[in-house]
Amino acid sequence: MTKIENGVPSTRLVGAAWRKSRHSNPNGNCVELAALPNGRVAMRNSRHPVGPVLIYGISDIAGFITSVKEGEFDDFLR
């Protein structure tokens, strides 16, 4: 069994169902997420789909999504 940790190539996450936001742009500059066992979430760059992934706990992802919704990162858009 493959140890799932930060930096593992996404190709080692057999059966991962990758998703990106419906708001993602069509030229592939997106972040994709996949649910993993034990409530973890993998994140990868859609421009490098076989590249390394980052692994987060569900509470970390929930905190990030909440922060985005609350506009905490809107200053990056200026």
N, C-alpha and C positions, 0 to 999 in steps of 0.2 A: 504494500500500500504506500502511495506517495505521501510524504509528509507535506502538509499544506502550510506554508509560511510565506512571509513577505519575500518577494523576489523570485518565487517559483515561476517557470514559464507557464503561460496560460494553457499551453497544449497538454500540460500534466493534470489539468482539472477536467478529467474525462466526464462528460455528461453535463458540464456547466451550461446553463441556459443564460447566455449573455443578453442584456437589455440596455438600451439607451433611451434617453428622453425623446418624446415625440417632438420636442422643441429643438432637438439637435439640428445643426446645419447639414445640408446634403453633401458637403465635400469631405466628410469624415473626421473633422476636428471635434471628436466627442469623447466622453468618458462612458465606459460601459460597466455595468454591474452584474454580478451573478450571485445568487444565494448559495451558500455552502452549508455543509453539515454543522450542527451545534450552533446555529444562529449567526454564523459569521457571513461576511459579504466580501467578495473579491472585486477589485476595481482594476480596469486596464485602459490603456489608450487605444482607441479604435483605429488609429493610424498604424499601430504596431500590434495586431491581434495575437501574434504568437509570442510577444514579448513578455516581460515580467509583470506580475500582478502585485498589488498591495492588498493586504488582508486586514479587515476591520471587524470589530465586534458590532452587533446590531445597535447597541446604545451609542457607539461612536458615530455610526451612519445617521441615526435618528437625530443626534445633536447637530450634525453638519447640515442635514436637510432643514431642520428648524431654523438654524442660523441663516441659511440662504433665503428661506421664506420671509424671515424678518428683516431682510435687507442688509445684513451685516457685511456683506461683501460687495455691495453696490458701488463702492468707491473704485473698484477695479474697472468699472464701465466708463469712467470719466476720461 
